Amino acid sequence: MSSAESFTGGDFLLEGPAARELYHNHAASLPIIDYHCHLSPKMIDEDHRFATITELWLGGDHYKWRAMRANGVDEKYITGDASDKEKFLKWAATVPYTLRNPLYHWTHLELRTAFGIDEVLNEESAERIYDLCNERLKDPDMSARGLMRRYKVEVVCTTDDPVDSLEHHRNIRNSGFEIKVLPTWRPDKAMAVECSEEYLKYIARLGEVSGVEINSYATLIEALRVRHDFFAENGCRLADHGVGKFPYIPCSPDEADGLFRRVLEGGKLDAAGVEKLKTAILLDLARMNHARGWAQQFHFGPLRNVNPRMFRTLGPDTGFDTIGDYSGAEAIAGFLGTLSDEDRLAKTILYNLNPADNTWVAAMIANFQDGSVPGKIQMGSGWWFNDQIDGMEQQMNALSLQGLLSRFVGMLTDSRSFVSYPRHEYFRRVLCNLLGSDIDRGLIPRAELPRVRRMVEDICYNNAKEYFNF
């Protein structure tokens, strides 16, 4: 047996004595606040049991799917009708080819932390590891809730549509489950005005659940406000908004109403009309967030569903999105500036998908800090294509140079998997190595070590707890 312990445990990623002391004594044992993820509330409610490691590990994981496709694996073994064992064996055969891809580290971190397996996964070990994992999954503590306990999770914020009933969140809360599982308001579909047929169906559903007849822009906002209130009543503390190109072309209320009525009548808007209506909706949603005292997140920059054939075959969220090349600085400046002028700018986190945007995003947030809350406007952690060593370091370096890394609210999983929590460990090791290296190189005086220790604990846990009022 070849062991993974030598590179995923112990001093993995920790290059010097200061980094090791910071991680082992001040980061490793802290609870996890996962303030943005895509876990299934239904699975948590029902304390789902996973039949196989394939269901737990490969179901819905488009990171792994992309790697398998790049390795020449037929779609049958990725999203197709192959057996769970066949799919796992194809993934195991791909793992050796993921060297220098974060999947190689994540795979072995997850095997070690969830299953106690230190062996390297490859074609030779695949069947043995498949059987060991499946046997381990029979244990009572390997359910959805059991895995959350294993990783010392304290709070989870899921991602939920305004039309969702939130019944699973209520069931979880009423069950006495000790881990907070809170909904997050994600109204992207209410802004998808370019998708005429699908949008009209969505608006009909929104009208039904809100009890508001939606026949104008004002009634659209009223319906969203009704649901916003409903989410607040069910424990929501955060909003999340996913956009590609960040919209910002202001328009008057009358113009927004005219554009929305045209959509309701089945008409198509030109590009400027789409952006104007999206801007109006997003601004009104941000005003609601401020009125509720919620923090709001903006994930911007993806170019989605770029492979039309595979989109027709498999649908969205199957591994065919990429990094967009948009210019967003002026739009975000205008958007935040409008809300600041109105004194209705909520706590805000900006996540840029394109790492080329790191420096201007880090600089942008400083323009809208108002002294009311430490780190009120945040640069979000390395996201999606950037949640690996290089992406994390680039994000933290940009934030350090332009703002206050000490006030950063830290890592999240952004995942659908119950074994993605080692991404927090990965982040904590990278953070401690970054700061520890500065100490060892003399860039931070050793007299500041107590302050750095506190900084590590804040970024890994305390800042998020205070920022989100958990």
Disulfide bonds with the S-S distance in Angstrom:
none
